[in-house]
Amino acid sequence: MNYAEGLDRYHQKIASVAADEMVLNMGPQHPSTHGVLRLELITDGEIVREVIPHMGYLHRCFEKHAESLTYQQTIPFTDRMDYLASMNNSHAWVMGVERMMGIDHDIPKRVEYIRVLVCEMNRIASHLIAIGTYGIDIGAFTPFLWCFRDREHIMGMLEWASGSRMLYNYIWVGGLFYDLPVGFEERCIEFIAYFKPKMTELNELLTDNQVFINRTANVGVLPLDVAINFGCSGPMLRGSGLKYDLRRIDGYSVYPELEFDVPIGTGLMGAVGDCWDRYKVRVDEIEQSLLIMEQCLARLTNELKRSPEFDPRAKMPRKLTPKAQDFYIRAENPKGELGFYFIADGKSEIPFRVKSRGPSFCNLSALQEIAKGVMIADLVAIAGSIDFVLGEVDR
């Protein structure tokens, strides 16, 4: 179906709205749409008959930028896709370039463990925003304040390591911008000891709160077959009961050397794949990320501890010109599978073509399917449970 046919179908759908139905706009300024997303609702009173998402308000031409800059110069632009998980974005991009160059097995172990450490810290920070903003979507203000309070500790540490608060440009092809600051590992250990009791308090306040459960259990149920057909990934897919995590499936970086579980939705409070399950998967993933951090810190403070002669840029190639090839790399971001498809011509440091596969885009596409026949208030709960970032949807 081409663009004109799709536009005709849209106009026909709006023109066929019955006299007792309404067309409402939710967004692009509405706070529950988490950015510049416009949801056009066809409603019958309080019941949502259909949801039509309108995207593109934040389009920033990432792929065209990537086709006009070298592989190394593009890293700051990957940071601006899912800007709540910049470390994870650049990690995926860098791994793709390193594999195309054939240097992925030459990366020092200390560099790999630092990459995993900062990525898991960024995963926790991303999930804290997802949980905090989800609470405020439902009407719980205190969890929002608590999550942002604890996230601030992570933001401070990542800023200490990279010099930047949100858009880090820290993971480079072949290495890192700089080694961890002296004392960083000890600060991380202190943070873990501080944060574990805070998660217990958060669960008591929000996860087990009966009002929160009533608003999210059995709401927005995403069956597993529907999730797969829409290309959902990350907590959205695992919330529907499938234990699928690229850190385990693909075993990239040093994840095969680490022990952690893959949380999935079990329908504990309602149906498998409901809003509560998707929320709970993120809560459980924070605990697993803390476990991964502890293992990384144990290695980084013992056999891989810092030394004066260690240079995190030692393996960085002077010229980044991969052989002519088509290559796809994927990684498990906080929101799901982030993929980059490269076409290299073998002559230039600038890729011939780049295509990005953002998890938020695919996850958001399922909204139309799971939001039919719900109340408008439930639509807010469903949209919040997807945890999308518009910088990644519009790219």
C-alpha positions, 0 to 999 in steps of 0.5 A: 500500500503506497502513501496515497492509498493510506491517506485515502483510507485515513480520510475515509475513516474520519469521514465515516465517524458516526453522529454519536461518536467524537474525534479527539486529539490526545497530544502532541502537547498532552503530558501522557503522550510522553513527548510530541506524539499525537493520538487521534481517538475515535470515541463513543462517550468514554470508550475508545473505538479506534486510535490513530497515532500520528508521528513525525513531529520530532523528525531529526534525519538520523539516517541521513546524518549517519550517511554524511559523517564518519562512523566515529563522528556519528556516535553523538547522533546515536545518543540523541535517538533514545536520549534516556539510554545514550550509552546503550545506543552508542554501544550497539553502533560501536559493536557493529562498526567493530565487527565490520572492521574485524576488531571486535575480538581485540577489545581489551576486557577492561574496556568491555566490562566498563561498557557493560557497567555504564550500559547497565547503569543507563538501563536502570536510569531509563527504567526509573524514568519509565516507572516514575512517569508511569506512576504520575500517569496513573496519579501517583506523584511520590514514586515520580519524585523517588525515581528521579531522586535515585536516578540523579545519583546515576546521572552524576556518576555517568557525568563524572565518567564522560563529562556529559549529563545525558548525551555521553559520547563515551563509548568509541569504536575500538575503546572508550573516550577515557578510563573510569575516574579514580574512585568511580568503582567505589562510588558504584558500590556505595550506590548499589548498597544505597539503592537496594533498600530504595527499590524495596520501598518503591515496591511497597509504595507502587508495585503492591499498591491496590489502586495501582494494580486496579488501574493496570492489571487486566488492562491493555493485554498484549497476547504473545502472538500479537506482540511477535507479529508487531515486532515488539521487543524488550519489556514489551515482549517479555511482559507477554511471557516470552523469555527473549533477551538479546544479551542472552540470545546473541551473547554479545560483549561480555554478557555470556560471562555474567549471571543474570535472569531474564524476567517475564510477565506471568499474569500474577495480578491479572492476565499475562501481557497486561500493563502491570506485567510490563511494568513489573518486568522493568522493576525486575530488570533493575534488580538484574542490572544491579546484579550485573553491575556487582559482577562487573565491579568485582572484575574491575576492582580485581583482575581487571583493575586500573593500571598506569599503562592501561590506555582505553584508546590503544585499540582504536583504528586510525582509519575506519574503512570497513570492507565492502559489505552489508551488515546488521547489528542488534543489541538489547536496549532498555526499550527493546531491540535496537538495530543498525543496518550498514552498507559499506562501500569499502572505500570510504570512512562514511557509510554508503547507507545506514538504517536504524531499527528503533524498538519504540517504533515497533512497540508503539505500533501495537497500540492501535491493536490493544487500545480498542474498546478501552476507556480513555483513562485506560488508554493513558495507562496503556501508552505509559506501559509501552515506555516509548521515546519519540526521539527513537520513534521519529529518529 
